[in-house]
Amino acid sequence: MKALEPLSIVIPAYNEGERIGKTLTRIIEWASQALDEFEIIVVDDGSTDNTVEIAESISPQVRVVSYTPNQGKGHAVRTGVLASTGNTVLFSDADLSTPIEECERLGSALATADIAIGSRGLPDSDIVERQPWYRQTMGKAFNGIVRVLAVRGVSDTQCGFKLFRGGLARELFGDLTISHFAFDVEILFMAQQRGYRIAEVPVRWINDDRTHVNALTDSTRMLMDVVRIRVRHLWKKFRRTS
């Protein structure tokens, strides 16, 4: 794990008062044993509950960045990554559906890649508790569209557990334009367009039903955002070469 240090761990949070304390405690326990140098950045995305108070009470090792109003998960992760200082940067969902220990798998993959992404879609992925059937179906359909329009060769762009080389993370997120759930697609699309190496890593994953994703409205927005990503970045590329 020395190659990862110092590691910045970015956690986007919106109304996570019920679970942010347990999540941060677990991350600190793991990081304190596995690492000598790390920072934890919680980005409060306009929460209306006690997320900030709980996060700030856990440990001085936790830095909280807070703003209002709610701007979306992509904006929150972007804010945290740009505030990071680590040699490597991990962003993780606040529910720890992917256990923090899986960072070690991603760290091993980063030895030969620029970005290591957790995946639920590989044969060796360990899905302990699955999403409801309709979410699985919608997710597979979305991933199929993403592979055609944007990110090729990746079976799962949406797992909320991704590790980057620090400078690369800050470069890509500095150019991010998508503020909501399709931001992962834009980040990976830009990475492929720029020739960066992406390693997809099978991880352990446990579904948490307490999701902020609306199966209908957010899925529709994500599809529209994927089209925008394709058009926007290819138009930029055309303008640069014309």
QUIRAGI-V570374 format. One record per residue. N is the residue number from 0. PHI is phi in whole degrees, 0 to 359 (999 if undefined). BURIAL is b if it has 16 or more other ideal C-beta (glycine too) atoms within 10 Angstrom, else e. D_LAST is the distance of its C-alpha to the last C-alpha in Angstrom with 2 decimals. Layout:
n: [N;N]
phi: [PHI;PHI]
burial: [BURIAL;BURIAL]
d_last: [D_LAST;D_LAST]
//
This chain:
n: [0;1;2;3;4;5;6;7;8;9;10;11;12;13;14;15;16;17;18;19;20;21;22;23;24;25;26;27;28;29;30;31;32;33;34;35;36;37;38;39;40;41;42;43;44;45;46;47;48;49;50;51;52;53;54;55;56;57;58;59;60;61;62;63;64;65;66;67;68;69;70;71;72;73;74;75;76;77;78;79;80;81;82;83;84;85;86;87;88;89;90;91;92;93;94;95;96;97;98;99;100;101;102;103;104;105;106;107;108;109;110;111;112;113;114;115;116;117;118;119;120;121;122;123;124;125;126;127;128;129;130;131;132;133;134;135;136;137;138;139;140;141;142;143;144;145;146;147;148;149;150;151;152;153;154;155;156;157;158;159;160;161;162;163;164;165;166;167;168;169;170;171;172;173;174;175;176;177;178;179;180;181;182;183;184;185;186;187;188;189;190;191;192;193;194;195;196;197;198;199;200;201;202;203;204;205;206;207;208;209;210;211;212;213;214;215;216;217;218;219;220;221;222;223;224;225;226;227;228;229;230;231;232;233;234;235;236;237;238;239;240;241]
phi: [999;301;295;275;270;288;259;260;247;255;235;286;219;226;51;253;304;289;232;294;296;296;298;294;299;294;296;296;301;294;297;294;274;268;229;266;230;202;223;241;242;263;255;277;269;71;297;248;250;262;306;297;300;292;300;289;273;288;192;296;285;259;255;252;250;229;206;222;277;303;244;113;298;300;297;295;295;303;300;291;296;291;271;283;232;287;293;228;228;250;246;225;296;291;274;51;302;263;302;300;298;293;302;294;296;295;298;296;292;290;296;235;221;264;224;240;243;292;224;262;254;259;304;268;295;254;269;287;224;274;290;303;305;290;289;299;297;294;295;295;295;297;298;297;293;298;295;281;266;222;252;269;78;240;275;214;273;257;297;276;206;222;239;232;295;302;298;295;302;292;295;294;290;295;260;294;241;270;264;249;289;275;298;302;297;295;299;289;298;298;298;295;298;265;82;281;271;246;253;265;241;293;228;281;214;231;296;241;291;278;259;265;274;273;302;266;291;288;295;296;297;297;297;296;293;298;297;298;301;300;291;298;282;290;294;298;296;298;295;291;264;268]
burial: [b;e;e;b;e;e;b;b;b;b;b;b;b;b;b;b;b;e;b;b;b;e;b;b;e;e;b;b;e;b;b;e;e;b;b;e;e;b;b;b;b;b;b;b;b;b;b;e;e;e;b;b;e;b;b;e;e;b;e;e;e;b;b;b;b;b;e;e;e;b;b;b;b;b;b;b;b;b;b;b;b;b;e;b;e;b;e;b;b;b;b;b;b;b;b;b;b;b;b;b;e;b;b;e;b;b;b;b;b;b;e;e;b;b;b;b;b;b;b;b;b;e;e;e;b;e;e;e;e;e;b;e;e;e;b;e;e;b;b;e;e;b;b;e;e;b;e;e;b;b;b;e;e;b;b;b;b;b;b;b;b;b;b;b;b;b;e;b;b;b;b;b;b;e;e;b;e;b;b;e;b;b;b;b;b;b;b;b;b;b;b;b;e;e;e;b;e;b;b;b;b;b;b;b;b;e;b;e;e;e;e;e;e;e;e;e;e;b;b;e;b;b;b;e;b;b;e;e;b;b;e;e;b;e;e;e;e;e;e;e;e;e]
d_last: [44.78;44.67;41.08;40.12;41.80;41.43;40.25;38.96;39.89;38.13;39.90;38.56;41.60;42.32;46.03;46.96;50.36;52.22;50.54;48.67;51.87;52.59;48.99;48.88;52.32;51.33;48.13;50.13;52.82;50.39;48.31;51.50;52.74;49.54;47.84;48.90;45.93;44.17;43.20;43.15;41.01;41.87;39.46;41.47;39.18;41.40;44.47;47.51;50.01;51.33;48.40;47.96;51.69;52.16;49.15;50.29;53.84;53.13;52.53;51.30;48.81;46.91;44.50;43.80;40.81;41.47;39.89;40.34;39.51;38.33;34.54;34.14;34.29;30.66;31.10;34.39;33.12;30.18;32.79;35.03;32.49;31.26;34.96;35.72;36.58;37.28;36.22;35.62;35.10;36.63;36.32;39.15;40.28;43.37;45.48;45.18;44.83;43.59;46.34;45.32;46.90;44.05;41.98;43.75;42.27;38.75;39.56;40.60;37.34;35.37;36.88;34.33;31.54;29.46;30.28;33.44;33.80;37.10;37.35;39.88;38.54;39.65;42.97;44.38;43.46;46.72;46.72;50.02;49.76;47.31;45.67;47.24;46.41;44.24;42.00;41.77;40.81;38.15;36.80;36.56;34.79;32.29;31.65;31.13;28.43;26.77;26.80;25.10;22.41;21.83;24.05;25.20;28.50;30.08;33.18;33.69;30.98;33.39;36.26;36.66;37.24;34.40;34.51;31.74;31.67;32.02;29.10;26.74;28.29;27.81;24.14;23.40;25.71;24.32;21.05;23.07;22.71;25.28;28.79;30.94;31.91;28.57;27.39;28.36;25.82;22.95;24.25;24.57;21.22;19.51;21.92;21.08;17.30;18.13;20.64;23.80;27.02;28.71;32.41;34.02;37.67;40.58;42.48;45.62;44.99;47.46;46.57;47.57;48.13;47.71;44.01;41.98;39.69;40.50;40.28;39.18;37.28;35.45;34.57;33.06;31.02;29.87;28.65;26.72;25.24;24.14;22.16;20.65;19.76;17.94;15.98;15.39;14.17;11.99;10.34;10.01;8.62;5.91;5.24;5.80;3.80;0.00]
//
